[in-house]
Amino acid sequence: MVKSEKLPKEWELVHLGNNKLFNIIMGQSPPSYTYNEIRKGLPFLQGKMDFGEIYPSPIIYCSNPIKIAKRNDILISVRAPVGEVNISISEVCIGRGLSSIRCNSNKAYYWFLFYYLKFSRHKLEGISSGSTFKAIRKNDVEKFIITLPPLPEQQKIAEILMTVDQAIEKVDEAIKKHQRLKKGLMHELLTKGIGHKEFKETEIGRIPKEWRVYKLGDISLNTLGGGTPSTSNAEYWDGEIAWMTSAHISDREISTGQRYITEQGLKNSSSSVVPKDNLIIATRVGIGKAAINRIDISISQDLTGVIINKNKSIPEFLYWILINNKNKIKYLAQGSTIKGILREELMKIKLPLPPITEQKKIAEILSTVDSRLEMLRKRKGKLEKVKKGLMNDLLTGRKRVKLDS
């Protein structure tokens, strides 16, 4: 046992090698001929590739297990990549990429140990050795020190963190549900439209009879290339003109600049300003990414601005069509080291186009689902931030939990 003045006085510092508290099992891979997919024997876990956020997801089974982890054992990946942590939901066979830690005393609660080791991943990575292939040895695991509050406090801390994890899991399920809904709606609406009974075969496939096939260039007024002002000239930067690269495309719409440039920076570079409510497409780095710019914005050489003929189409619909045809855009890429798409080739892409009234309806449906999906992702991000803060406070003793009387 090790003492520290920085910890609450009731807390202890203990080694994982303390066999009164823990039992460490290093994995050993059975012969490959014992592996199977017919669920014969025990689920087999080799390393991090089988891990989830909390529980692992075994892909294969082993008919002749050598090293076995029991239910509620903590699993650590000890071969590259090292430091990932899961908890075993059942008895499993563990290969050489894993170590199992079992709580064998009523002084240590397995859920607390799970969260503590999850929180200490960077420390686990730090005890690995090897220049090209990182690994953690049993001796390293035994020397690893954890903080151990009294059992009731361990249980309360784990209960709080589990509650947050359950909330995150529910949001995750909702995200997956909306992702499936979005994918299904995109396929249905962008190929069959709304309420159509008659269809026709075209060069790009079967589409509603009222729809037409256009090249992107047929529904565009102009295309604009981009550039980057010299980063060594301070007079070109921190101005009032929004500017972006393809890295700035993460959502459906762009409403801020990634950086800002001056009039001088714009004039002394090949960048162009794309008027708001048009399309920006990544044609070099991040090929196929697209967004609607809701502000006037200048672009880098990774991007192409497409000025839409609003009498023929709307950017909200074209965005979804282009995202649905991302692979077609990527296929146009040329070059050996840095691939890119010529604007002339981009304009030749053929797209299905309904009347504008139907475009608006389709775009509205898909954008509504997408907005809901984005809201769920933000909620998950907030919960993960809350969890991180709680782990920082509760697992270090900075804040103490109130125990039920």
Contacts in CASP RR format, 6 or more apart in sequence:
PFRMAT RR
TARGET T0000
AUTHOR 0000-0000-0000
METHOD contacts of the structure
MODEL  1
MVKSEKLPKEWELVHLGNNKLFNIIMGQSPPSYTYNEIRKGLPFLQGKMD
FGEIYPSPIIYCSNPIKIAKRNDILISVRAPVGEVNISISEVCIGRGLSS
IRCNSNKAYYWFLFYYLKFSRHKLEGISSGSTFKAIRKNDVEKFIITLPP
LPEQQKIAEILMTVDQAIEKVDEAIKKHQRLKKGLMHELLTKGIGHKEFK
ETEIGRIPKEWRVYKLGDISLNTLGGGTPSTSNAEYWDGEIAWMTSAHIS
DREISTGQRYITEQGLKNSSSSVVPKDNLIIATRVGIGKAAINRIDISIS
QDLTGVIINKNKSIPEFLYWILINNKNKIKYLAQGSTIKGILREELMKIK
LPLPPITEQKKIAEILSTVDSRLEMLRKRKGKLEKVKKGLMNDLLTGRKR
VKLDS
1 12 0 8 1.000
1 13 0 8 1.000
1 14 0 8 1.000
1 18 0 8 1.000
2 12 0 8 1.000
2 13 0 8 1.000
2 14 0 8 1.000
2 15 0 8 1.000
2 145 0 8 1.000
3 12 0 8 1.000
3 13 0 8 1.000
4 13 0 8 1.000
7 13 0 8 1.000
7 147 0 8 1.000
7 397 0 8 1.000
8 149 0 8 1.000
8 397 0 8 1.000
8 400 0 8 1.000
10 149 0 8 1.000
10 150 0 8 1.000
10 153 0 8 1.000
11 147 0 8 1.000
11 148 0 8 1.000
11 149 0 8 1.000
11 150 0 8 1.000
11 397 0 8 1.000
12 147 0 8 1.000
12 148 0 8 1.000
13 145 0 8 1.000
13 146 0 8 1.000
13 147 0 8 1.000
13 148 0 8 1.000
14 21 0 8 1.000
14 145 0 8 1.000
14 146 0 8 1.000
14 148 0 8 1.000
15 142 0 8 1.000
15 143 0 8 1.000
15 144 0 8 1.000
15 145 0 8 1.000
16 22 0 8 1.000
16 24 0 8 1.000
16 101 0 8 1.000
16 141 0 8 1.000
16 142 0 8 1.000
16 143 0 8 1.000
16 144 0 8 1.000
16 145 0 8 1.000
16 146 0 8 1.000
17 24 0 8 1.000
17 141 0 8 1.000
17 142 0 8 1.000
17 143 0 8 1.000
17 144 0 8 1.000
19 104 0 8 1.000
20 104 0 8 1.000
20 105 0 8 1.000
21 103 0 8 1.000
21 104 0 8 1.000
21 105 0 8 1.000
21 107 0 8 1.000
21 108 0 8 1.000
21 148 0 8 1.000
22 101 0 8 1.000
22 102 0 8 1.000
22 103 0 8 1.000
22 104 0 8 1.000
22 105 0 8 1.000
22 108 0 8 1.000
22 113 0 8 1.000
23 101 0 8 1.000
23 102 0 8 1.000
23 104 0 8 1.000
24 99 0 8 1.000
24 100 0 8 1.000
24 101 0 8 1.000
24 102 0 8 1.000
24 138 0 8 1.000
24 141 0 8 1.000
24 142 0 8 1.000
25 67 0 8 1.000
25 68 0 8 1.000
25 69 0 8 1.000
25 73 0 8 1.000
25 94 0 8 1.000
25 99 0 8 1.000
25 100 0 8 1.000
25 101 0 8 1.000
25 102 0 8 1.000
26 67 0 8 1.000
26 78 0 8 1.000
26 96 0 8 1.000
26 99 0 8 1.000
26 138 0 8 1.000
26 141 0 8 1.000
27 66 0 8 1.000
27 67 0 8 1.000
27 94 0 8 1.000
27 95 0 8 1.000
27 96 0 8 1.000
27 97 0 8 1.000
27 98 0 8 1.000
27 99 0 8 1.000
27 100 0 8 1.000
28 66 0 8 1.000
28 67 0 8 1.000
28 94 0 8 1.000
28 95 0 8 1.000
28 96 0 8 1.000
29 46 0 8 1.000
29 66 0 8 1.000
29 95 0 8 1.000
29 96 0 8 1.000
29 97 0 8 1.000
30 44 0 8 1.000
30 62 0 8 1.000
30 64 0 8 1.000
30 65 0 8 1.000
30 66 0 8 1.000
30 93 0 8 1.000
30 95 0 8 1.000
31 64 0 8 1.000
34 62 0 8 1.000
34 63 0 8 1.000
34 64 0 8 1.000
35 44 0 8 1.000
35 60 0 8 1.000
35 61 0 8 1.000
35 62 0 8 1.000
36 60 0 8 1.000
36 61 0 8 1.000
36 62 0 8 1.000
36 63 0 8 1.000
37 59 0 8 1.000
37 60 0 8 1.000
37 61 0 8 1.000
38 61 0 8 1.000
39 61 0 8 1.000
40 61 0 8 1.000
40 63 0 8 1.000
41 61 0 8 1.000
41 62 0 8 1.000
41 63 0 8 1.000
41 65 0 8 1.000
41 93 0 8 1.000
42 61 0 8 1.000
42 62 0 8 1.000
42 65 0 8 1.000
42 68 0 8 1.000
42 91 0 8 1.000
42 92 0 8 1.000
42 93 0 8 1.000
43 58 0 8 1.000
43 60 0 8 1.000
43 61 0 8 1.000
43 62 0 8 1.000
43 90 0 8 1.000
43 92 0 8 1.000
43 93 0 8 1.000
44 58 0 8 1.000
44 60 0 8 1.000
44 61 0 8 1.000
44 62 0 8 1.000
44 65 0 8 1.000
44 92 0 8 1.000
44 93 0 8 1.000
44 94 0 8 1.000
44 95 0 8 1.000
45 56 0 8 1.000
45 58 0 8 1.000
45 69 0 8 1.000
45 75 0 8 1.000
45 92 0 8 1.000
45 93 0 8 1.000
45 94 0 8 1.000
45 95 0 8 1.000
45 98 0 8 1.000
46 95 0 8 1.000
46 96 0 8 1.000
46 97 0 8 1.000
46 98 0 8 1.000
47 77 0 8 1.000
47 79 0 8 1.000
47 84 0 8 1.000
47 95 0 8 1.000
47 97 0 8 1.000
47 98 0 8 1.000
48 77 0 8 1.000
48 81 0 8 1.000
48 84 0 8 1.000
50 56 0 8 1.000
50 57 0 8 1.000
50 58 0 8 1.000
50 59 0 8 1.000
51 57 0 8 1.000
51 75 0 8 1.000
51 77 0 8 1.000
51 84 0 8 1.000
51 86 0 8 1.000
52 86 0 8 1.000
53 165 0 8 1.000
54 86 0 8 1.000
54 87 0 8 1.000
54 114 0 8 1.000
54 165 0 8 1.000
55 86 0 8 1.000
55 87 0 8 1.000
55 88 0 8 1.000
55 89 0 8 1.000
56 75 0 8 1.000
56 86 0 8 1.000
56 88 0 8 1.000
56 89 0 8 1.000
56 92 0 8 1.000
58 92 0 8 1.000
62 93 0 8 1.000
65 93 0 8 1.000
66 93 0 8 1.000
67 93 0 8 1.000
67 94 0 8 1.000
67 95 0 8 1.000
67 100 0 8 1.000
68 91 0 8 1.000
68 92 0 8 1.000
68 93 0 8 1.000
68 94 0 8 1.000
69 75 0 8 1.000
69 88 0 8 1.000
69 91 0 8 1.000
69 92 0 8 1.000
69 93 0 8 1.000
69 94 0 8 1.000
69 98 0 8 1.000
69 100 0 8 1.000
69 102 0 8 1.000
70 88 0 8 1.000
70 91 0 8 1.000
70 100 0 8 1.000
70 102 0 8 1.000
71 88 0 8 1.000
71 89 0 8 1.000
71 90 0 8 1.000
71 91 0 8 1.000
72 87 0 8 1.000
72 88 0 8 1.000
72 103 0 8 1.000
72 110 0 8 1.000
73 87 0 8 1.000
73 88 0 8 1.000
73 100 0 8 1.000
73 101 0 8 1.000
73 102 0 8 1.000
73 110 0 8 1.000
74 85 0 8 1.000
74 86 0 8 1.000
74 87 0 8 1.000
74 88 0 8 1.000
74 100 0 8 1.000
74 101 0 8 1.000
74 102 0 8 1.000
74 110 0 8 1.000
74 113 0 8 1.000
74 114 0 8 1.000
74 117 0 8 1.000
75 85 0 8 1.000
75 86 0 8 1.000
75 87 0 8 1.000
75 88 0 8 1.000
75 94 0 8 1.000
75 98 0 8 1.000
75 99 0 8 1.000
75 100 0 8 1.000
76 83 0 8 1.000
76 84 0 8 1.000
76 85 0 8 1.000
76 98 0 8 1.000
76 99 0 8 1.000
76 100 0 8 1.000
76 101 0 8 1.000
76 117 0 8 1.000
76 124 0 8 1.000
76 136 0 8 1.000
76 141 0 8 1.000
77 83 0 8 1.000
77 84 0 8 1.000
77 85 0 8 1.000
77 97 0 8 1.000
77 98 0 8 1.000
78 97 0 8 1.000
78 98 0 8 1.000
78 99 0 8 1.000
78 128 0 8 1.000
78 135 0 8 1.000
78 136 0 8 1.000
78 137 0 8 1.000
78 141 0 8 1.000
79 96 0 8 1.000
79 97 0 8 1.000
79 133 0 8 1.000
79 134 0 8 1.000
79 135 0 8 1.000
79 136 0 8 1.000
80 133 0 8 1.000
80 134 0 8 1.000
80 135 0 8 1.000
81 134 0 8 1.000
82 124 0 8 1.000
82 125 0 8 1.000
82 128 0 8 1.000
82 134 0 8 1.000
82 135 0 8 1.000
82 136 0 8 1.000
83 121 0 8 1.000
83 124 0 8 1.000
83 125 0 8 1.000
83 128 0 8 1.000
83 136 0 8 1.000
84 121 0 8 1.000
85 114 0 8 1.000
85 117 0 8 1.000
85 118 0 8 1.000
85 121 0 8 1.000
85 124 0 8 1.000
87 110 0 8 1.000
87 111 0 8 1.000
87 114 0 8 1.000
88 100 0 8 1.000
94 100 0 8 1.000
99 136 0 8 1.000
99 138 0 8 1.000
99 141 0 8 1.000
101 113 0 8 1.000
101 117 0 8 1.000
101 141 0 8 1.000
102 110 0 8 1.000
103 109 0 8 1.000
103 110 0 8 1.000
103 113 0 8 1.000
106 151 0 8 1.000
107 148 0 8 1.000
107 151 0 8 1.000
108 148 0 8 1.000
108 151 0 8 1.000
108 154 0 8 1.000
109 151 0 8 1.000
109 154 0 8 1.000
109 155 0 8 1.000
109 158 0 8 1.000
111 154 0 8 1.000
111 155 0 8 1.000
111 158 0 8 1.000
111 161 0 8 1.000
111 162 0 8 1.000
112 149 0 8 1.000
112 154 0 8 1.000
112 155 0 8 1.000
112 157 0 8 1.000
112 158 0 8 1.000
113 146 0 8 1.000
114 158 0 8 1.000
115 157 0 8 1.000
115 158 0 8 1.000
115 161 0 8 1.000
115 391 0 8 1.000
115 395 0 8 1.000
116 146 0 8 1.000
116 147 0 8 1.000
116 395 0 8 1.000
117 124 0 8 1.000
117 146 0 8 1.000
118 391 0 8 1.000
119 391 0 8 1.000
119 392 0 8 1.000
119 395 0 8 1.000
120 146 0 8 1.000
123 144 0 8 1.000
124 136 0 8 1.000
124 144 0 8 1.000
125 134 0 8 1.000
127 136 0 8 1.000
127 140 0 8 1.000
127 141 0 8 1.000
127 143 0 8 1.000
127 144 0 8 1.000
128 134 0 8 1.000
128 135 0 8 1.000
128 136 0 8 1.000
128 140 0 8 1.000
129 135 0 8 1.000
129 136 0 8 1.000
129 137 0 8 1.000
129 140 0 8 1.000
147 395 0 8 1.000
147 396 0 8 1.000
147 397 0 8 1.000
148 154 0 8 1.000
149 157 0 8 1.000
149 397 0 8 1.000
152 403 0 8 1.000
153 400 0 8 1.000
153 401 0 8 1.000
153 403 0 8 1.000
156 401 0 8 1.000
156 402 0 8 1.000
156 403 0 8 1.000
156 404 0 8 1.000
157 394 0 8 1.000
157 395 0 8 1.000
157 401 0 8 1.000
160 390 0 8 1.000
160 394 0 8 1.000
160 401 0 8 1.000
161 387 0 8 1.000
161 390 0 8 1.000
161 391 0 8 1.000
161 394 0 8 1.000
164 383 0 8 1.000
164 386 0 8 1.000
164 387 0 8 1.000
164 390 0 8 1.000
165 387 0 8 1.000
167 383 0 8 1.000
168 380 0 8 1.000
168 383 0 8 1.000
168 384 0 8 1.000
168 387 0 8 1.000
171 376 0 8 1.000
171 379 0 8 1.000
171 380 0 8 1.000
171 383 0 8 1.000
172 380 0 8 1.000
174 376 0 8 1.000
175 373 0 8 1.000
175 376 0 8 1.000
175 377 0 8 1.000
175 380 0 8 1.000
178 369 0 8 1.000
178 372 0 8 1.000
178 373 0 8 1.000
178 376 0 8 1.000
179 373 0 8 1.000
181 369 0 8 1.000
182 366 0 8 1.000
182 369 0 8 1.000
182 370 0 8 1.000
182 373 0 8 1.000
185 365 0 8 1.000
185 366 0 8 1.000
185 369 0 8 1.000
186 320 0 8 1.000
186 323 0 8 1.000
186 324 0 8 1.000
186 366 0 8 1.000
189 362 0 8 1.000
189 365 0 8 1.000
189 366 0 8 1.000
190 320 0 8 1.000
190 321 0 8 1.000
190 324 0 8 1.000
190 352 0 8 1.000
190 362 0 8 1.000
191 206 0 8 1.000
191 207 0 8 1.000
191 352 0 8 1.000
192 199 0 8 1.000
192 208 0 8 1.000
193 208 0 8 1.000
193 211 0 8 1.000
193 354 0 8 1.000
193 358 0 8 1.000
193 362 0 8 1.000
194 358 0 8 1.000
194 361 0 8 1.000
194 362 0 8 1.000
196 208 0 8 1.000
196 209 0 8 1.000
196 210 0 8 1.000
198 208 0 8 1.000
198 209 0 8 1.000
199 206 0 8 1.000
199 207 0 8 1.000
199 208 0 8 1.000
199 209 0 8 1.000
200 206 0 8 1.000
200 207 0 8 1.000
200 208 0 8 1.000
200 209 0 8 1.000
202 213 0 8 1.000
202 352 0 8 1.000
203 213 0 8 1.000
203 350 0 8 1.000
204 213 0 8 1.000
204 350 0 8 1.000
204 351 0 8 1.000
204 352 0 8 1.000
207 213 0 8 1.000
207 352 0 8 1.000
208 354 0 8 1.000
210 354 0 8 1.000
210 355 0 8 1.000
211 352 0 8 1.000
211 353 0 8 1.000
211 354 0 8 1.000
212 352 0 8 1.000
212 353 0 8 1.000
213 350 0 8 1.000
213 351 0 8 1.000
213 352 0 8 1.000
213 353 0 8 1.000
214 312 0 8 1.000
214 350 0 8 1.000
214 351 0 8 1.000
214 353 0 8 1.000
215 347 0 8 1.000
215 348 0 8 1.000
215 349 0 8 1.000
215 350 0 8 1.000
215 351 0 8 1.000
216 306 0 8 1.000
216 346 0 8 1.000
216 347 0 8 1.000
216 348 0 8 1.000
216 349 0 8 1.000
216 350 0 8 1.000
216 351 0 8 1.000
217 347 0 8 1.000
217 348 0 8 1.000
218 312 0 8 1.000
219 308 0 8 1.000
219 309 0 8 1.000
219 312 0 8 1.000
219 313 0 8 1.000
219 318 0 8 1.000
219 351 0 8 1.000
219 353 0 8 1.000
220 306 0 8 1.000
220 307 0 8 1.000
220 308 0 8 1.000
220 309 0 8 1.000
220 347 0 8 1.000
221 307 0 8 1.000
221 308 0 8 1.000
221 309 0 8 1.000
222 307 0 8 1.000
223 304 0 8 1.000
223 305 0 8 1.000
223 306 0 8 1.000
223 307 0 8 1.000
223 343 0 8 1.000
223 346 0 8 1.000
223 347 0 8 1.000
224 272 0 8 1.000
224 273 0 8 1.000
224 274 0 8 1.000
224 299 0 8 1.000
224 304 0 8 1.000
224 305 0 8 1.000
224 306 0 8 1.000
224 307 0 8 1.000
225 270 0 8 1.000
225 271 0 8 1.000
225 272 0 8 1.000
225 299 0 8 1.000
225 301 0 8 1.000
225 303 0 8 1.000
225 304 0 8 1.000
225 305 0 8 1.000
225 343 0 8 1.000
226 269 0 8 1.000
226 270 0 8 1.000
226 271 0 8 1.000
226 272 0 8 1.000
226 298 0 8 1.000
226 299 0 8 1.000
226 300 0 8 1.000
226 301 0 8 1.000
226 303 0 8 1.000
226 304 0 8 1.000
227 269 0 8 1.000
227 270 0 8 1.000
227 271 0 8 1.000
227 272 0 8 1.000
227 299 0 8 1.000
227 300 0 8 1.000
227 301 0 8 1.000
228 245 0 8 1.000
228 269 0 8 1.000
228 271 0 8 1.000
228 300 0 8 1.000
228 301 0 8 1.000
229 236 0 8 1.000
229 237 0 8 1.000
229 243 0 8 1.000
229 261 0 8 1.000
229 265 0 8 1.000
229 266 0 8 1.000
229 268 0 8 1.000
229 269 0 8 1.000
229 271 0 8 1.000
230 236 0 8 1.000
230 268 0 8 1.000
230 269 0 8 1.000
231 237 0 8 1.000
233 265 0 8 1.000
233 268 0 8 1.000
235 262 0 8 1.000
235 264 0 8 1.000
235 265 0 8 1.000
236 261 0 8 1.000
236 262 0 8 1.000
236 264 0 8 1.000
236 265 0 8 1.000
236 268 0 8 1.000
236 269 0 8 1.000
237 259 0 8 1.000
237 260 0 8 1.000
237 261 0 8 1.000
237 262 0 8 1.000
237 265 0 8 1.000
238 260 0 8 1.000
238 262 0 8 1.000
239 260 0 8 1.000
239 261 0 8 1.000
239 262 0 8 1.000
240 260 0 8 1.000
240 262 0 8 1.000
241 260 0 8 1.000
241 261 0 8 1.000
241 262 0 8 1.000
241 263 0 8 1.000
241 266 0 8 1.000
241 273 0 8 1.000
241 298 0 8 1.000
242 256 0 8 1.000
242 257 0 8 1.000
242 258 0 8 1.000
242 260 0 8 1.000
242 295 0 8 1.000
242 296 0 8 1.000
242 297 0 8 1.000
242 298 0 8 1.000
243 257 0 8 1.000
243 258 0 8 1.000
243 259 0 8 1.000
243 260 0 8 1.000
243 261 0 8 1.000
243 271 0 8 1.000
243 297 0 8 1.000
243 298 0 8 1.000
243 299 0 8 1.000
243 300 0 8 1.000
244 254 0 8 1.000
244 257 0 8 1.000
244 258 0 8 1.000
244 259 0 8 1.000
244 280 0 8 1.000
244 297 0 8 1.000
244 298 0 8 1.000
244 299 0 8 1.000
244 300 0 8 1.000
244 303 0 8 1.000
245 258 0 8 1.000
245 285 0 8 1.000
245 299 0 8 1.000
245 300 0 8 1.000
245 302 0 8 1.000
245 303 0 8 1.000
246 282 0 8 1.000
246 284 0 8 1.000
246 285 0 8 1.000
246 286 0 8 1.000
246 289 0 8 1.000
246 300 0 8 1.000
246 302 0 8 1.000
246 303 0 8 1.000
247 258 0 8 1.000
247 285 0 8 1.000
248 254 0 8 1.000
248 257 0 8 1.000
248 258 0 8 1.000
249 280 0 8 1.000
249 282 0 8 1.000
249 289 0 8 1.000
249 290 0 8 1.000
249 291 0 8 1.000
251 291 0 8 1.000
251 374 0 8 1.000
252 291 0 8 1.000
252 292 0 8 1.000
252 319 0 8 1.000
252 367 0 8 1.000
252 370 0 8 1.000
253 291 0 8 1.000
253 292 0 8 1.000
253 293 0 8 1.000
253 294 0 8 1.000
254 280 0 8 1.000
254 291 0 8 1.000
254 292 0 8 1.000
254 293 0 8 1.000
254 294 0 8 1.000
254 295 0 8 1.000
254 297 0 8 1.000
255 294 0 8 1.000
255 295 0 8 1.000
256 295 0 8 1.000
257 295 0 8 1.000
257 297 0 8 1.000
261 269 0 8 1.000
261 271 0 8 1.000
261 298 0 8 1.000
265 271 0 8 1.000
266 273 0 8 1.000
266 298 0 8 1.000
270 301 0 8 1.000
271 298 0 8 1.000
271 299 0 8 1.000
271 300 0 8 1.000
272 298 0 8 1.000
272 299 0 8 1.000
272 305 0 8 1.000
273 296 0 8 1.000
273 297 0 8 1.000
273 298 0 8 1.000
274 280 0 8 1.000
274 293 0 8 1.000
274 296 0 8 1.000
274 297 0 8 1.000
274 298 0 8 1.000
274 299 0 8 1.000
274 305 0 8 1.000
274 307 0 8 1.000
275 296 0 8 1.000
275 307 0 8 1.000
276 293 0 8 1.000
276 294 0 8 1.000
276 295 0 8 1.000
276 296 0 8 1.000
276 297 0 8 1.000
277 292 0 8 1.000
277 293 0 8 1.000
277 294 0 8 1.000
277 308 0 8 1.000
277 315 0 8 1.000
278 292 0 8 1.000
278 293 0 8 1.000
278 305 0 8 1.000
278 306 0 8 1.000
278 307 0 8 1.000
278 308 0 8 1.000
278 315 0 8 1.000
279 290 0 8 1.000
279 291 0 8 1.000
279 292 0 8 1.000
279 293 0 8 1.000
279 305 0 8 1.000
279 306 0 8 1.000
279 308 0 8 1.000
279 315 0 8 1.000
279 318 0 8 1.000
279 319 0 8 1.000
279 322 0 8 1.000
280 290 0 8 1.000
280 291 0 8 1.000
280 292 0 8 1.000
280 293 0 8 1.000
280 297 0 8 1.000
280 299 0 8 1.000
280 303 0 8 1.000
280 304 0 8 1.000
280 305 0 8 1.000
280 306 0 8 1.000
281 288 0 8 1.000
281 289 0 8 1.000
281 290 0 8 1.000
281 303 0 8 1.000
281 304 0 8 1.000
281 305 0 8 1.000
281 306 0 8 1.000
281 322 0 8 1.000
281 329 0 8 1.000
281 346 0 8 1.000
282 288 0 8 1.000
282 289 0 8 1.000
282 290 0 8 1.000
282 302 0 8 1.000
282 303 0 8 1.000
283 302 0 8 1.000
283 303 0 8 1.000
283 304 0 8 1.000
283 340 0 8 1.000
283 341 0 8 1.000
283 343 0 8 1.000
283 346 0 8 1.000
284 301 0 8 1.000
284 302 0 8 1.000
284 303 0 8 1.000
284 338 0 8 1.000
284 339 0 8 1.000
284 340 0 8 1.000
284 341 0 8 1.000
285 302 0 8 1.000
285 338 0 8 1.000
286 302 0 8 1.000
287 329 0 8 1.000
287 330 0 8 1.000
287 333 0 8 1.000
287 339 0 8 1.000
287 340 0 8 1.000
287 341 0 8 1.000
288 322 0 8 1.000
288 326 0 8 1.000
288 329 0 8 1.000
288 330 0 8 1.000
290 319 0 8 1.000
290 322 0 8 1.000
290 323 0 8 1.000
291 319 0 8 1.000
292 315 0 8 1.000
292 316 0 8 1.000
292 319 0 8 1.000
299 305 0 8 1.000
304 341 0 8 1.000
304 343 0 8 1.000
304 346 0 8 1.000
306 318 0 8 1.000
306 346 0 8 1.000
308 314 0 8 1.000
308 315 0 8 1.000
308 318 0 8 1.000
312 353 0 8 1.000
312 356 0 8 1.000
313 353 0 8 1.000
313 356 0 8 1.000
313 359 0 8 1.000
314 356 0 8 1.000
314 359 0 8 1.000
314 360 0 8 1.000
314 363 0 8 1.000
316 359 0 8 1.000
316 360 0 8 1.000
316 363 0 8 1.000
316 364 0 8 1.000
316 367 0 8 1.000
317 354 0 8 1.000
317 359 0 8 1.000
317 360 0 8 1.000
317 362 0 8 1.000
317 363 0 8 1.000
318 351 0 8 1.000
319 363 0 8 1.000
320 362 0 8 1.000
320 363 0 8 1.000
320 366 0 8 1.000
321 351 0 8 1.000
321 352 0 8 1.000
321 353 0 8 1.000
322 329 0 8 1.000
322 351 0 8 1.000
325 349 0 8 1.000
325 351 0 8 1.000
328 349 0 8 1.000
329 341 0 8 1.000
329 346 0 8 1.000
329 349 0 8 1.000
332 341 0 8 1.000
332 342 0 8 1.000
332 345 0 8 1.000
332 346 0 8 1.000
332 349 0 8 1.000
333 339 0 8 1.000
333 340 0 8 1.000
333 341 0 8 1.000
334 340 0 8 1.000
334 341 0 8 1.000
334 342 0 8 1.000
353 359 0 8 1.000
354 362 0 8 1.000
392 398 0 8 1.000
393 399 0 8 1.000
394 401 0 8 1.000
END
